Amino acid sequence: MNQRNYHCPKCGNRKADIDQIRTTGAGFTKYFNIQNRRFTAVSCTQCGYTEFYKGGPSSGASNVLDFLTN
């Protein structure tokens, strides 16, 4: 999503903060706290309304580092 085209569906604001988050999945990844799911979070700077967009899978190297540093 291009920040220039953002339009908050709740308050109509046109400014947003964009960030990345990582979460665990189910089963093995949850048990070992391996954060292998990536999402882009788009948050309205005025009211805080946030939408999450699914990203691609995390790289193998970041999964290994996450597992080792837990």
C-alpha positions as CSV (number, residue, x, y, z in Angstrom):
1,M,0.0,0.0,0.0
2,N,1.4,3.4,-1.0
3,Q,1.2,5.8,1.9
4,R,0.1,8.6,-0.5
5,N,-3.1,6.7,-1.4
6,Y,-4.0,5.9,2.2
7,H,-7.5,6.8,3.4
8,C,-8.7,5.7,6.9
9,P,-12.1,3.9,6.6
10,K,-13.0,5.1,10.2
11,C,-12.1,8.8,10.4
12,G,-11.0,9.8,6.8
13,N,-7.5,10.7,7.8
14,R,-4.9,10.5,5.0
15,K,-1.7,9.8,7.1
16,A,-0.6,6.4,8.2
17,D,2.3,4.7,9.9
18,I,3.4,1.5,8.2
19,D,5.3,-1.2,10.1
20,Q,6.2,-4.9,9.9
21,I,5.3,-7.5,12.6
22,R,6.2,-11.2,12.9
23,T,4.1,-13.8,14.8
24,T,4.3,-17.6,15.4
25,G,2.1,-20.0,13.6
26,A,0.6,-23.2,15.0
27,G,2.2,-26.5,16.2
28,F,6.0,-26.7,16.1
29,T,6.5,-23.0,15.5
30,K,4.3,-22.1,18.4
31,Y,6.0,-24.6,20.7
32,F,9.5,-23.3,20.0
33,N,8.3,-19.6,19.6
34,I,9.6,-19.4,16.0
35,Q,8.1,-16.3,14.4
36,N,7.6,-17.4,10.8
37,R,4.5,-15.3,9.8
38,R,5.0,-11.8,8.5
39,F,2.4,-9.0,8.3
40,T,2.4,-5.4,7.3
41,A,0.5,-3.2,9.8
42,V,-1.0,0.0,8.5
43,S,-2.1,2.3,11.3
44,C,-4.0,5.6,11.0
45,T,-2.0,8.4,12.7
46,Q,-5.2,10.1,13.9
47,C,-7.5,7.4,15.4
48,G,-5.2,4.4,15.6
49,Y,-7.3,2.1,13.4
50,T,-5.0,-0.7,12.1
51,E,-5.2,-3.1,9.3
52,F,-2.9,-6.1,8.8
53,Y,-1.8,-7.4,5.4
54,K,-0.3,-10.9,5.1
55,G,3.3,-10.9,3.8
56,G,5.4,-13.7,2.5
57,P,7.0,-16.3,4.6
58,S,10.1,-15.4,6.6
59,S,13.5,-16.4,5.4
60,G,15.2,-19.5,6.7
61,A,18.1,-17.5,8.2
62,S,15.8,-15.3,10.2
63,N,13.9,-18.4,11.5
64,V,17.2,-20.0,12.6
65,L,18.3,-16.8,14.3
66,D,14.9,-16.4,16.0
67,F,15.1,-20.1,17.2
68,L,18.6,-19.6,18.6
69,T,17.9,-16.3,20.4
70,N,14.3,-17.0,21.4
